[in-house]
């Protein structure tokens, strides 16, 4: 995570590469969360949810966590839209931890 974080900290994400970047970083964030916290991917099946039909990483229920499910693609989009210098570690902590 540290190498990826430092590698993209000051990266310029052009409009032409934005979708490519968000897709790859989103999957990385999801896999990172799933393996780091022993969680799993699941499709949001709640029609009333704003993330209905999206793949989420779910099952977060330990002390200090602010949410039980995370949308890695949304996190990636916010990360890509953050002006440089940006921090992937801080972005993940902002969403996941109090």
N, C-alpha and C positions, 0 to 999 in steps of 0.2 A: 504494500500500500504506500509506503514512504517514497519509493522510487516513482511510482505513478503520480503521486501527489506532487512531487517536486518537478517532474517532467512536464506537467500540464499547468503548473502554477502561473506561468506568464505566457502561456500559449495564446496565440491569436486564432480564434475560431471563425473562419470566414463563413459567409452565408452558404456558399457552395458545399462546405464540409460539415455544416451544422447537424444535419440529420444523421450522417455517418457517425459523427462524434457522439451525439446523444445516445444513439442505439448501442454503441459499443461500451460506453461508460455506464449506461443504464444496466446492461447485462452484467458488467463487472461489479457494480454496486450490489445488485441482487445476489449474485453468487458469493460475494464477500460477506454480506449479511447472513446468508443462509449457512455458510460454512463456519464463520466466526462465532455465531451465536446458536448454532445447531437448530436453525429454523428451516422453513420450507416454502417453496413457491405454491401459490394457489390462485385460481381465478376468482375474482370478487363476484359472487352470484347474487348479491343483494340489489334488486332493481332500484331501490331508493338511494343507493350509494352513488356519490359522484364518480367513483372509480369502477362502477359496474362494468363487467366483462374485461377488466384489465388484470394483468398478471401482477400479483402482489407477493411480497415476502411476509409471511404471517407467523403468529405464535409467540410474539414478544410479550412476556409477562413477568419480567424480573424487576427488582427494585430500581427506581430511577428512570425507567422507560416511560415515555409519554404516550405511546401508541402501541396497539397490538398488531398493526399491520402497516407496511411501508410500501409505497409505490416507487420502485427504483427508477423508473423512467421519468417520473416527475422530479425526483431528486437530481437526475442527470440534466434535465432541462434547466432547472434553477442553477445548477453548477455551470452549465455552458453560458447562461445569461449573466452570470456574475462577472463583473469586470476584473481583469488581472490587476494585481495578483490574487488568485483564488486558492482556496484550500478544500480539497475533497474530504479530508478528515474532519475539518470543522463543519462542512456541509452535512455530513452523516451525523455527527454529534448533535447538530442543531435540530435535526428532525427526530432523532431517536432518544436523546437523553435530556433530562430536565436541566 
